[in-house]
Amino acid sequence: MPESIALAPDGSAYVTFAGARQLARVSLRGGVRVLATLPAPAKGGVNTLVLGLPLTTGVVRADDGTLYFLYATGTADLTGV
């Protein structure tokens, strides 16, 4: 379930995979490299508003290369940018 995309200077793409709790880089040739898999919240994220499951959403690449994305889990300890 790809959710959001941000382009790198070389044309590759950073993609969040919402339900998989992952951030990945997709090369111009289609290769996928998972950069992060976020920890699952207690109870599987049932307290996440509306969806009832944790999700990784939105990705932005800053000029210095830093990637920012949101992780929504329904818990204060894991939800954030």
C-alpha positions in Angstrom: 0.0 0.0 0.0 2.2 2.9 -1.1 0.9 6.1 0.4 3.3 9.0 -0.3 6.3 9.8 -2.4 9.2 12.3 -2.4 11.8 12.5 -5.1 15.6 12.3 -4.5 18.0 14.4 -6.6 19.0 11.4 -8.6 15.4 10.7 -9.6 14.8 7.8 -7.3 11.8 8.0 -5.0 11.2 7.7 -1.2 7.9 6.0 -0.6 6.0 5.3 2.6 4.1 2.0 2.7 1.2 2.8 5.0 0.1 -0.6 6.3 3.6 -2.1 6.3 4.9 0.6 8.6 7.8 1.1 6.2 9.8 3.8 4.4 11.6 2.6 1.3 13.7 4.0 -1.6 12.8 2.9 -5.1 15.5 3.2 -7.7 15.0 4.3 -11.3 15.2 0.6 -12.3 12.5 -0.4 -9.8 14.7 -1.8 -7.1 13.2 -1.4 -3.6 15.4 -0.9 -0.5 13.5 -0.7 2.8 15.1 2.0 4.9 13.0 1.6 8.0 10.4 -0.7 9.4 8.8 1.0 12.4 7.9 -0.9 15.6 4.4 -2.2 15.9 2.4 -0.6 18.7 0.9 -2.6 21.6 -2.4 -4.1 20.6 -1.6 -3.8 16.9 -2.6 -0.2 16.7 -6.3 -0.7 17.4 -6.4 2.7 19.0 -5.3 4.5 15.8 -8.1 6.8 14.9 -10.4 5.9 12.0 -8.3 3.0 10.6 -7.6 0.9 13.7 -4.1 0.0 12.4 -0.8 1.8 12.5 0.3 3.5 9.4 3.3 5.4 7.9 2.1 8.3 5.9 3.5 11.4 4.1 7.2 11.8 3.3 9.2 14.9 2.6 12.9 15.3 1.8 14.6 18.4 3.2 17.4 20.2 1.2 20.0 18.6 3.5 18.6 15.1 2.6 16.8 14.5 5.9 13.6 12.5 5.4 10.5 13.4 7.5 7.4 11.2 7.7 4.5 10.6 10.0 3.9 7.5 12.0 0.3 7.2 13.4 -0.2 4.5 15.9 -2.9 5.7 18.4 -0.2 5.7 21.2 1.7 8.7 22.5 5.0 6.8 22.6 5.2 6.0 18.9 3.0 8.5 17.1 4.9 11.5 15.6 7.1 12.9 12.8 
